[in-house]
Amino acid sequence: MNDAEMRFAERLAEDLAQVLGVGIVVGDIELDVPESGRGARVTATLLAGPRVETIEAVGASVLELYEPIVRRAAEVRLKDAFWQMIGPA
């Protein structure tokens, strides 16, 4: 992973933490960019109490990964809030 990709992963982890809020922690961010430079994948492991959630986004470039992974994190936040109020569904 080069410096730009490392900074992207660090910034993404910070932004995901803000979207996720209290009670869900970003455990790990994995960024996979082939040497050919074609395609990219990001996988984030999230810790929500006793549960582990994994979210993933695939795109043509690293920049295309940001929006879908943040959207998935928001979905996890909503799911966790529902789980806290209602219980497992």
Wavefront OBJ file of the C-alpha trace (Angstrom):
o trace
v 0.000 0.000 0.000
v 1.475 3.356 -0.996
v 1.324 6.551 1.094
v -1.778 7.938 -0.637
v -3.664 4.672 -0.117
v -2.543 4.602 3.528
v -3.844 8.142 4.072
v -7.108 7.219 2.331
v -7.578 4.229 4.642
v -6.805 6.338 7.730
v -9.235 9.077 6.673
v -11.883 6.514 5.821
v -11.537 4.949 9.287
v -12.015 8.392 10.883
v -15.066 9.167 8.756
v -16.594 5.754 9.384
v -16.150 6.253 13.123
v -18.149 9.490 12.877
v -20.931 7.813 10.893
v -21.056 4.826 13.230
v -21.153 6.862 16.422
v -20.995 5.478 19.939
v -21.067 1.726 20.422
v -19.598 0.633 17.088
v -15.851 0.601 16.555
v -13.859 0.338 13.330
v -11.691 -2.698 13.977
v -9.796 -2.861 10.696
v -9.680 -1.366 7.210
v -8.229 -3.429 4.378
v -7.581 -1.727 1.054
v -6.770 -3.927 -1.922
v -5.495 -2.224 -5.066
v -3.979 -4.536 -7.686
v -0.604 -3.576 -9.116
v -2.287 -3.071 -12.480
v -4.188 -0.160 -10.916
v -7.477 -1.494 -12.273
v -10.137 -1.957 -9.681
v -10.035 -1.533 -5.928
v -11.704 -3.095 -2.919
v -12.083 -1.931 0.655
v -13.207 -4.126 3.516
v -13.987 -2.703 6.943
v -14.439 -4.829 10.043
v -16.766 -3.212 12.558
v -17.228 -4.242 16.183
v -20.737 -3.643 17.495
v -20.743 -4.951 21.045
v -20.505 -8.740 20.825
v -21.183 -8.737 17.058
v -18.679 -8.362 14.251
v -19.878 -6.787 11.006
v -17.905 -6.764 7.779
v -18.735 -4.271 5.061
v -17.168 -4.115 1.638
v -17.127 -1.923 -1.454
v -15.658 -2.548 -4.894
v -14.949 0.098 -7.505
v -12.860 1.009 -10.512
v -10.638 3.229 -8.347
v -9.930 3.964 -4.706
v -11.953 7.183 -4.844
v -15.055 5.278 -5.962
v -14.946 3.253 -2.745
v -15.675 6.120 -0.368
v -19.393 6.710 -0.910
v -20.556 3.072 -0.970
v -18.573 2.083 2.135
v -19.855 5.087 4.096
v -23.393 4.235 2.996
v -22.943 0.646 4.189
v -21.625 1.948 7.538
v -24.781 4.044 7.921
v -26.845 0.918 7.274
v -24.921 -0.916 9.995
v -25.572 1.999 12.379
v -29.297 1.845 11.634
v -29.332 -1.925 12.059
v -27.532 -1.603 15.396
v -29.979 1.047 16.602
v -32.888 -1.226 15.668
v -31.223 -4.136 17.440
v -30.740 -2.005 20.570
v -34.439 -1.055 20.630
v -36.148 -4.237 19.444
v -33.635 -7.054 19.667
v -32.371 -9.426 17.015
v -34.637 -9.688 13.984
l 1 2 3 4 5 6 7 8 9 10 11 12 13 14 15 16 17 18 19 20 21 22 23 24 25 26 27 28 29 30 31 32 33 34 35 36 37 38 39 40 41 42 43 44 45 46 47 48 49 50 51 52 53 54 55 56 57 58 59 60 61 62 63 64 65 66 67 68 69 70 71 72 73 74 75 76 77 78 79 80 81 82 83 84 85 86 87 88 89
